[in-house]
């Protein structure tokens, strides 16, 4: 199992809009393409600085991701999702995480 | 072999660091994915509204398939490109989908020691006969006989534009640009010499492709850039 972790920097007044975008269009596009929703969380608001929205998706591996990417690119909704997300964020990153095994201490 | 070009229009607010990171991701791709051959980039110098070109090749569709599923592709390259990627710096360009390419038997596109690449995008009449297409291809690929400074001349159908997933199977409709004419020159001066020269094809290009091609070329656009290899 592999995780795709998007960490999005959003001005506080756009956090609700970004979450709604993920809940609706993002969820539909990503899950229809074959990804699995894992979690969504935000940093605390009301602190006088932009917030971060973390959205985590999972898939089997990079072969699976290749299929998901194809399905997304061929889905017209994906491009609407991407452009709307871009209009709401001020920064962020995407990273892929693969599991590791931690051996017990000797 | 599969010859492939990705062409990027950069967002007006694309950060310089991000542009350099995308350039490096493309230029160095072959170091991390051995199946990616002849990797090079260039900054487009034509009037076409795109800024960056990544040229490369694969020995076979199987090799292309290994590139498609390689972590470097998803993690490092796509970070700058996918529509929902937070670090995206490209925009959808008016030249149509920014992926072009063709199948070839040999790497006839190679230039020793770098130089200038010119890519002429052609929209050929879909009613054109195979005979007319074959004649056009022969005329274009014979151009170096008249133009010694043109060291590469390959004309082929833009098969990668619609078969970008596996390099073979079209998964989209016909591309806006049906054919490519890939050229190579040792320098910008050599390219300029061709464009201003008296060769048959330079004249055809200046005349807007109406003369000498049977009228089967309906539109064209060009990109050219100094090749910066990986």
Interface residues (C-beta under 8 A of the other chain):
Chain A: X6 X7 X8 X9 X26 X62 X63 X65 X66 X69 X70 X72 X74 X78 X79 X81 X82 X83 X85 X86 X89 X91 X92 X93 X94 X95 X96
Chain B: X68 X69 X70 X71 X74 X75 X78 X79 X82 X83 X84 X85 X86 X87 X88 X92 X165 X171 X172
